[in-house]
Amino acid sequence: MSLIQQIQSLWSISQAGQIARRYFVTNGFDGALTMLGILLGFYTGGELPLRVAISACLGAAIALGISGFTSAYLSETEERKKELRELEESLVAPLKESDYGRASQIMPWVIAAVNGLSPFLISLFIIIPLWLEDFGYRLPFDMDSFDAAIGFSFLTILFLGIFLGRISGTFWLWSGLRAVLIGLATAGIIFLVGNNG
C-alpha cells in the first residue's frame, strides 16, 4: 500500500474529514472576522501608516495560526487517546499498532494543520490590497487599500458561509447572506464603539 493510500485509509478510519471541514470553517471565520475588526478599527481611528497596519494584521494572523494549531493538536490528541483507550478496554486488546491506532497518532497533526493554516492563510488573503499598495501597485479604480481589504473580508465571510451551507445541505445563498449579516453586525458594533471612544 502506497503512502497516499495509507493516508486515505487512515483519514477514512478516523473520520477526520468532517472534523477538518468544521475546523476550517470555524477558524477561517475567526480569521476573517478578526481581520475585519482590525481593519475597521484602523479605519475609524483615522490616518495610520500602512506598514503599521500590515504589521498589526500580520501579527494577528500569525497568532491566530499558532493558536489554532496548538489548541487543535492538544485537544485532538487527548480525544484520540481517550477513544483509543476506551476501544482497547472494550476489545481487551492493544490497538496502538493497528490502523486505528496509527490514525489516532497521525490525524491530530493533520487536523491541527488545517485549524492553524485556515485563519492564517485567510488573513493573508484579506490583507493583499495593503501589500499591493505598500509595494507601489495601484489598485483598480483608484480604490483605497483599506476599503479593498474590508471588501476582501466580507467576500471571504460570504464564501465561508456558502461553503458551510453546502456542507450542511441548507440553501447556500441564505447561508452566505447569514454569514455576511454577522460581519455587518460586527462592523456596526465596531463603528459604534469607535465613534463613541
CYANA upper distance limits for C-alpha pairs under 8 A (distance plus 0.5 A):
  1 MET  CA      5 GLN  CA      6.60
  1 MET  CA      6 GLN  CA      6.95
  2 SER  CA      6 GLN  CA      6.70
  3 LEU  CA      7 ILE  CA      6.72
  4 ILE  CA      8 GLN  CA      6.65
  5 GLN  CA      9 SER  CA      6.53
  6 GLN  CA     10 LEU  CA      6.60
  7 ILE  CA     11 TRP  CA      6.41
  8 GLN  CA     12 SER  CA      6.66
  9 SER  CA     13 ILE  CA      6.62
 10 LEU  CA     14 SER  CA      6.52
 10 LEU  CA     99 ASP  CA      7.08
 10 LEU  CA    100 TYR  CA      7.60
 10 LEU  CA    102 ARG  CA      7.95
 10 LEU  CA    103 ALA  CA      5.53
 10 LEU  CA    107 MET  CA      8.27
 11 TRP  CA     15 GLN  CA      6.49
 11 TRP  CA     16 ALA  CA      6.06
 11 TRP  CA     17 GLY  CA      7.29
 11 TRP  CA    103 ALA  CA      7.68
 11 TRP  CA    107 MET  CA      7.74
 12 SER  CA     16 ALA  CA      7.49
 12 SER  CA     17 GLY  CA      8.11
 13 ILE  CA     99 ASP  CA      8.26
 13 ILE  CA    100 TYR  CA      7.00
 13 ILE  CA    103 ALA  CA      7.71
 14 SER  CA    100 TYR  CA      7.46
 14 SER  CA    103 ALA  CA      6.54
 14 SER  CA    104 SER  CA      7.65
 14 SER  CA    107 MET  CA      7.86
 15 GLN  CA     19 ILE  CA      7.84
 16 ALA  CA     20 ALA  CA      6.44
 16 ALA  CA    107 MET  CA      7.28
 16 ALA  CA    111 ILE  CA      7.66
 17 GLY  CA     21 ARG  CA      6.61
 18 GLN  CA     22 ARG  CA      6.76
 19 ILE  CA     23 TYR  CA      6.66
 19 ILE  CA    111 ILE  CA      7.83
 20 ALA  CA     24 PHE  CA      6.46
 20 ALA  CA    111 ILE  CA      5.90
 20 ALA  CA    114 VAL  CA      6.79
 20 ALA  CA    115 ASN  CA      7.78
 21 ARG  CA     25 VAL  CA      6.82
 22 ARG  CA     26 THR  CA      6.57
 23 TYR  CA     27 ASN  CA      6.30
 23 TYR  CA     28 GLY  CA      8.35
 23 TYR  CA    111 ILE  CA      8.22
 23 TYR  CA    114 VAL  CA      7.52
 23 TYR  CA    115 ASN  CA      5.87
 24 PHE  CA     28 GLY  CA      6.10
 24 PHE  CA    114 VAL  CA      6.58
 24 PHE  CA    115 ASN  CA      6.28
 24 PHE  CA    118 SER  CA      6.01
 24 PHE  CA    119 PRO  CA      8.48
 25 VAL  CA     29 PHE  CA      6.36
 25 VAL  CA    118 SER  CA      8.33
 25 VAL  CA    160 LEU  CA      6.75
 25 VAL  CA    163 PHE  CA      8.45
 25 VAL  CA    164 LEU  CA      7.47
 26 THR  CA     30 ASP  CA      6.86
 27 ASN  CA     31 GLY  CA      6.64
 27 ASN  CA     68 GLY  CA      7.61
 27 ASN  CA    115 ASN  CA      6.72
 27 ASN  CA    116 GLY  CA      8.26
 27 ASN  CA    118 SER  CA      6.69
 27 ASN  CA    119 PRO  CA      5.95
 28 GLY  CA     32 ALA  CA      6.71
 28 GLY  CA    118 SER  CA      5.53
 28 GLY  CA    119 PRO  CA      4.95
 28 GLY  CA    122 ILE  CA      6.87
 28 GLY  CA    160 LEU  CA      8.05
 29 PHE  CA     33 LEU  CA      6.58
 29 PHE  CA    119 PRO  CA      7.86
 29 PHE  CA    157 ILE  CA      6.97
 29 PHE  CA    160 LEU  CA      7.40
 30 ASP  CA     34 THR  CA      6.44
 30 ASP  CA    119 PRO  CA      7.15
 31 GLY  CA     35 MET  CA      6.68
 31 GLY  CA     61 ALA  CA      7.65
 31 GLY  CA     64 LEU  CA      7.45
 31 GLY  CA    118 SER  CA      8.22
 31 GLY  CA    119 PRO  CA      4.76
 31 GLY  CA    120 PHE  CA      7.42
 31 GLY  CA    122 ILE  CA      6.92
 31 GLY  CA    123 SER  CA      6.21
 32 ALA  CA     36 LEU  CA      6.61
 32 ALA  CA    119 PRO  CA      7.65
 32 ALA  CA    122 ILE  CA      7.07
 32 ALA  CA    123 SER  CA      6.73
 32 ALA  CA    126 ILE  CA      8.01
 32 ALA  CA    153 SER  CA      6.12
 32 ALA  CA    154 PHE  CA      8.40
 32 ALA  CA    156 THR  CA      7.18
 32 ALA  CA    157 ILE  CA      6.89
 33 LEU  CA     37 GLY  CA      6.52
 33 LEU  CA    153 SER  CA      7.82
 33 LEU  CA    157 ILE  CA      8.24
 33 LEU  CA    183 GLY  CA      7.31
 33 LEU  CA    186 THR  CA      8.40
 34 THR  CA     38 ILE  CA      6.73
 34 THR  CA     60 ALA  CA      8.39
 35 MET  CA     39 LEU  CA      6.51
 35 MET  CA     57 CYS  CA      7.06
 35 MET  CA     60 ALA  CA      8.43
 35 MET  CA    123 SER  CA      6.80
 35 MET  CA    126 ILE  CA      7.80
 35 MET  CA    153 SER  CA      7.52
 36 LEU  CA     40 LEU  CA      6.50
 36 LEU  CA    150 ILE  CA      6.55
 36 LEU  CA    153 SER  CA      6.27
 36 LEU  CA    154 PHE  CA      8.39
 36 LEU  CA    183 GLY  CA      8.49
 36 LEU  CA    187 ALA  CA      8.16
 37 GLY  CA     41 GLY  CA      6.46
 37 GLY  CA    186 THR  CA      8.04
 37 GLY  CA    187 ALA  CA      7.63
 37 GLY  CA    190 ILE  CA      7.57
 38 ILE  CA     42 PHE  CA      6.81
 38 ILE  CA     57 CYS  CA      7.47
 39 LEU  CA     43 TYR  CA      6.56
 39 LEU  CA     53 ALA  CA      8.30
 39 LEU  CA    146 PHE  CA      7.36
 39 LEU  CA    149 ALA  CA      8.13
 39 LEU  CA    150 ILE  CA      7.17
 40 LEU  CA     44 THR  CA      6.54
 40 LEU  CA    150 ILE  CA      7.99
 40 LEU  CA    187 ALA  CA      7.57
 40 LEU  CA    190 ILE  CA      7.49
 40 LEU  CA    191 PHE  CA      8.05
 41 GLY  CA     45 GLY  CA      6.51
 41 GLY  CA    190 ILE  CA      7.38
 41 GLY  CA    191 PHE  CA      8.44
 41 GLY  CA    194 GLY  CA      7.54
 42 PHE  CA     46 GLY  CA      7.01
 42 PHE  CA     47 GLU  CA      8.21
 42 PHE  CA     48 LEU  CA      7.46
 42 PHE  CA     53 ALA  CA      7.94
 43 TYR  CA     47 GLU  CA      8.19
 43 TYR  CA    146 PHE  CA      7.84
 44 THR  CA    191 PHE  CA      7.22
 44 THR  CA    194 GLY  CA      6.44
 44 THR  CA    195 ASN  CA      7.69
 45 GLY  CA    194 GLY  CA      7.60
 48 LEU  CA     52 VAL  CA      7.58
 48 LEU  CA     53 ALA  CA      7.55
 49 PRO  CA     53 ALA  CA      7.14
 50 LEU  CA     54 ILE  CA      6.74
 50 LEU  CA    130 LEU  CA      7.62
 50 LEU  CA    134 ASP  CA      7.45
 51 ARG  CA     55 SER  CA      6.55
 51 ARG  CA    134 ASP  CA      7.87
 52 VAL  CA     56 ALA  CA      6.62
 53 ALA  CA     57 CYS  CA      6.65
 54 ILE  CA     58 LEU  CA      6.43
 54 ILE  CA    127 ILE  CA      7.83
 54 ILE  CA    130 LEU  CA      7.19
 54 ILE  CA    131 TRP  CA      7.84
 55 SER  CA     59 GLY  CA      6.44
 56 ALA  CA     60 ALA  CA      6.73
 57 CYS  CA     61 ALA  CA      6.62
 57 CYS  CA    123 SER  CA      8.13
 57 CYS  CA    127 ILE  CA      7.97
 58 LEU  CA     62 ILE  CA      6.69
 58 LEU  CA    123 SER  CA      8.26
 58 LEU  CA    124 LEU  CA      7.83
 59 GLY  CA     63 ALA  CA      6.68
 60 ALA  CA     64 LEU  CA      6.54
 61 ALA  CA     65 GLY  CA      6.63
 61 ALA  CA    119 PRO  CA      7.28
 61 ALA  CA    120 PHE  CA      5.41
 61 ALA  CA    121 LEU  CA      8.44
 61 ALA  CA    123 SER  CA      6.14
 61 ALA  CA    124 LEU  CA      7.64
 62 ILE  CA     66 ILE  CA      6.67
 62 ILE  CA    120 PHE  CA      6.69
 63 ALA  CA     67 SER  CA      6.44
 64 LEU  CA     68 GLY  CA      6.37
 64 LEU  CA    116 GLY  CA      7.57
 64 LEU  CA    119 PRO  CA      6.72
 64 LEU  CA    120 PHE  CA      6.90
 65 GLY  CA     69 PHE  CA      6.61
 65 GLY  CA    115 ASN  CA      8.04
 65 GLY  CA    116 GLY  CA      4.67
 65 GLY  CA    117 LEU  CA      6.31
 65 GLY  CA    118 SER  CA      7.94
 65 GLY  CA    119 PRO  CA      6.47
 65 GLY  CA    120 PHE  CA      5.40
 66 ILE  CA     70 THR  CA      6.56
 66 ILE  CA    116 GLY  CA      6.52
 67 SER  CA     71 SER  CA      6.36
 67 SER  CA    116 GLY  CA      7.47
 68 GLY  CA     72 ALA  CA      6.51
 68 GLY  CA    112 ALA  CA      7.46
 68 GLY  CA    115 ASN  CA      5.60
 68 GLY  CA    116 GLY  CA      4.77
 68 GLY  CA    117 LEU  CA      8.38
 68 GLY  CA    119 PRO  CA      8.30
 69 PHE  CA     73 TYR  CA      6.53
 69 PHE  CA    112 ALA  CA      5.02
 69 PHE  CA    113 ALA  CA      6.32
 69 PHE  CA    114 VAL  CA      8.16
 69 PHE  CA    115 ASN  CA      6.08
 69 PHE  CA    116 GLY  CA      4.60
 69 PHE  CA    117 LEU  CA      8.12
 70 THR  CA     74 LEU  CA      6.54
 70 THR  CA    112 ALA  CA      7.33
 70 THR  CA    116 GLY  CA      8.27
 71 SER  CA     75 SER  CA      6.60
 71 SER  CA    112 ALA  CA      8.18
 72 ALA  CA     76 GLU  CA      6.22
 72 ALA  CA    108 PRO  CA      7.86
 72 ALA  CA    111 ILE  CA      7.41
 72 ALA  CA    112 ALA  CA      5.38
 72 ALA  CA    115 ASN  CA      7.01
 73 TYR  CA     77 THR  CA      6.32
 73 TYR  CA    108 PRO  CA      5.84
 73 TYR  CA    109 TRP  CA      6.65
 73 TYR  CA    111 ILE  CA      7.74
 73 TYR  CA    112 ALA  CA      5.38
 74 LEU  CA     78 GLU  CA      6.84
 75 SER  CA     79 GLU  CA      6.67
 76 GLU  CA     80 ARG  CA      6.47
 76 GLU  CA    108 PRO  CA      5.79
 76 GLU  CA    111 ILE  CA      8.38
 76 GLU  CA    112 ALA  CA      8.49
 77 THR  CA     81 LYS  CA      6.64
 77 THR  CA    104 SER  CA      8.02
 77 THR  CA    105 GLN  CA      7.87
 77 THR  CA    108 PRO  CA      6.09
 78 GLU  CA     82 LYS  CA      6.67
 79 GLU  CA     83 GLU  CA      6.70
 80 ARG  CA     84 LEU  CA      6.52
 80 ARG  CA    104 SER  CA      5.80
 80 ARG  CA    105 GLN  CA      8.19
 80 ARG  CA    108 PRO  CA      8.37
 81 LYS  CA     85 ARG  CA      6.52
 81 LYS  CA    104 SER  CA      7.49
 82 LYS  CA     86 GLU  CA      6.66
 83 GLU  CA     87 LEU  CA      6.60
 84 LEU  CA     88 GLU  CA      6.57
 84 LEU  CA     95 LEU  CA      7.82
 84 LEU  CA    100 TYR  CA      8.46
 84 LEU  CA    101 GLY  CA      7.37
 84 LEU  CA    104 SER  CA      7.77
 85 ARG  CA     89 GLU  CA      6.69
 86 GLU  CA     90 SER  CA      6.71
 87 LEU  CA     91 LEU  CA      6.65
 88 GLU  CA     92 VAL  CA      5.95
 88 GLU  CA     93 ALA  CA      5.82
 88 GLU  CA     94 PRO  CA      6.21
 88 GLU  CA     95 LEU  CA      6.76
 89 GLU  CA     93 ALA  CA      7.60
 95 LEU  CA    100 TYR  CA      7.51
 95 LEU  CA    101 GLY  CA      5.87
 96 LYS  CA    100 TYR  CA      8.03
 96 LYS  CA    101 GLY  CA      4.71
 96 LYS  CA    102 ARG  CA      7.01
 97 GLU  CA    101 GLY  CA      6.24
 97 GLU  CA    102 ARG  CA      6.92
 98 SER  CA    102 ARG  CA      6.75
 99 ASP  CA    103 ALA  CA      6.57
100 TYR  CA    104 SER  CA      6.68
101 GLY  CA    105 GLN  CA      7.10
102 ARG  CA    106 ILE  CA      6.72
103 ALA  CA    107 MET  CA      6.03
104 SER  CA    108 PRO  CA      7.58
105 GLN  CA    109 TRP  CA      8.38
106 ILE  CA    110 VAL  CA      7.31
107 MET  CA    111 ILE  CA      6.56
108 PRO  CA    112 ALA  CA      6.36
109 TRP  CA    113 ALA  CA      6.62
110 VAL  CA    114 VAL  CA      6.94
111 ILE  CA    115 ASN  CA      6.62
112 ALA  CA    116 GLY  CA      6.50
113 ALA  CA    117 LEU  CA      6.31
114 VAL  CA    118 SER  CA      6.29
115 ASN  CA    119 PRO  CA      7.93
116 GLY  CA    120 PHE  CA      7.07
117 LEU  CA    121 LEU  CA      6.26
118 SER  CA    122 ILE  CA      6.60
119 PRO  CA    123 SER  CA      6.37
120 PHE  CA    124 LEU  CA      6.83
121 LEU  CA    125 PHE  CA      6.68
122 ILE  CA    126 ILE  CA      6.79
122 ILE  CA    156 THR  CA      8.17
123 SER  CA    127 ILE  CA      7.02
124 LEU  CA    128 ILE  CA      7.00
125 PHE  CA    152 PHE  CA      8.27
126 ILE  CA    149 ALA  CA      5.99
126 ILE  CA    150 ILE  CA      8.10
126 ILE  CA    152 PHE  CA      5.71
126 ILE  CA    153 SER  CA      6.19
126 ILE  CA    156 THR  CA      8.30
127 ILE  CA    131 TRP  CA      7.09
127 ILE  CA    149 ALA  CA      6.06
127 ILE  CA    152 PHE  CA      8.44
128 ILE  CA    132 LEU  CA      6.66
128 ILE  CA    149 ALA  CA      7.60
129 PRO  CA    133 GLU  CA      6.78
129 PRO  CA    139 LEU  CA      8.01
129 PRO  CA    145 SER  CA      5.57
129 PRO  CA    146 PHE  CA      7.84
129 PRO  CA    148 ALA  CA      6.61
129 PRO  CA    149 ALA  CA      6.16
130 LEU  CA    134 ASP  CA      6.66
130 LEU  CA    145 SER  CA      5.78
130 LEU  CA    146 PHE  CA      7.25
130 LEU  CA    149 ALA  CA      7.45
131 TRP  CA    135 PHE  CA      6.63
132 LEU  CA    136 GLY  CA      6.87
132 LEU  CA    137 TYR  CA      5.70
132 LEU  CA    138 ARG  CA      7.88
132 LEU  CA    139 LEU  CA      8.11
133 GLU  CA    137 TYR  CA      5.70
133 GLU  CA    138 ARG  CA      6.80
133 GLU  CA    139 LEU  CA      7.81
133 GLU  CA    145 SER  CA      6.99
138 ARG  CA    142 ASP  CA      7.12
139 LEU  CA    143 MET  CA      6.12
139 LEU  CA    144 ASP  CA      7.96
139 LEU  CA    145 SER  CA      7.80
143 MET  CA    147 ASP  CA      7.49
143 MET  CA    148 ALA  CA      7.18
144 ASP  CA    148 ALA  CA      6.76
145 SER  CA    149 ALA  CA      6.56
146 PHE  CA    150 ILE  CA      6.62
147 ASP  CA    151 GLY  CA      6.67
148 ALA  CA    152 PHE  CA      6.67
149 ALA  CA    153 SER  CA      6.74
150 ILE  CA    154 PHE  CA      6.99
151 GLY  CA    155 LEU  CA      6.62
152 PHE  CA    156 THR  CA      6.55
153 SER  CA    157 ILE  CA      6.71
154 PHE  CA    158 LEU  CA      6.57
154 PHE  CA    180 VAL  CA      6.93
154 PHE  CA    183 GLY  CA      7.35
155 LEU  CA    159 PHE  CA      6.82
156 THR  CA    160 LEU  CA      6.62
157 ILE  CA    161 GLY  CA      6.67
157 ILE  CA    176 GLY  CA      8.06
157 ILE  CA    179 ALA  CA      6.56
157 ILE  CA    180 VAL  CA      6.55
157 ILE  CA    183 GLY  CA      7.73
158 LEU  CA    162 ILE  CA      6.77
158 LEU  CA    176 GLY  CA      5.24
158 LEU  CA    177 LEU  CA      7.05
158 LEU  CA    179 ALA  CA      6.51
158 LEU  CA    180 VAL  CA      6.07
159 PHE  CA    163 PHE  CA      6.52
159 PHE  CA    176 GLY  CA      6.92
160 LEU  CA    164 LEU  CA      6.61
160 LEU  CA    176 GLY  CA      7.58
160 LEU  CA    179 ALA  CA      8.16
161 GLY  CA    165 GLY  CA      6.67
161 GLY  CA    172 TRP  CA      8.09
161 GLY  CA    175 SER  CA      5.69
161 GLY  CA    176 GLY  CA      4.50
161 GLY  CA    177 LEU  CA      7.78
161 GLY  CA    178 ARG  CA      7.68
161 GLY  CA    179 ALA  CA      5.65
161 GLY  CA    180 VAL  CA      8.23
162 ILE  CA    166 ARG  CA      6.75
162 ILE  CA    172 TRP  CA      5.37
162 ILE  CA    173 LEU  CA      6.84
162 ILE  CA    174 TRP  CA      8.48
162 ILE  CA    175 SER  CA      6.07
162 ILE  CA    176 GLY  CA      4.90
163 PHE  CA    167 ILE  CA      6.84
163 PHE  CA    172 TRP  CA      7.92
163 PHE  CA    176 GLY  CA      8.41
164 LEU  CA    168 SER  CA      6.68
164 LEU  CA    172 TRP  CA      8.34
164 LEU  CA    175 SER  CA      7.57
165 GLY  CA    169 GLY  CA      6.31
165 GLY  CA    170 THR  CA      5.50
165 GLY  CA    171 PHE  CA      6.65
165 GLY  CA    172 TRP  CA      5.20
165 GLY  CA    173 LEU  CA      8.37
165 GLY  CA    174 TRP  CA      8.43
165 GLY  CA    175 SER  CA      5.63
165 GLY  CA    176 GLY  CA      7.75
166 ARG  CA    170 THR  CA      7.01
166 ARG  CA    171 PHE  CA      7.99
166 ARG  CA    172 TRP  CA      6.33
170 THR  CA    174 TRP  CA      8.43
170 THR  CA    175 SER  CA      7.55
171 PHE  CA    175 SER  CA      6.81
172 TRP  CA    176 GLY  CA      6.64
173 LEU  CA    177 LEU  CA      6.61
174 TRP  CA    178 ARG  CA      6.46
175 SER  CA    179 ALA  CA      6.90
176 GLY  CA    180 VAL  CA      6.88
177 LEU  CA    181 LEU  CA      6.63
178 ARG  CA    182 ILE  CA      6.99
179 ALA  CA    183 GLY  CA      7.00
180 VAL  CA    184 LEU  CA      6.65
181 LEU  CA    185 ALA  CA      6.56
182 ILE  CA    186 THR  CA      6.67
183 GLY  CA    187 ALA  CA      6.67
184 LEU  CA    188 GLY  CA      6.59
185 ALA  CA    189 ILE  CA      6.80
186 THR  CA    190 ILE  CA      6.76
187 ALA  CA    191 PHE  CA      6.64
188 GLY  CA    192 LEU  CA      6.56
189 ILE  CA    193 VAL  CA      6.61
190 ILE  CA    194 GLY  CA      6.30
191 PHE  CA    195 ASN  CA      6.38
192 LEU  CA    196 ASN  CA      6.76
193 VAL  CA    197 GLY  CA      6.31
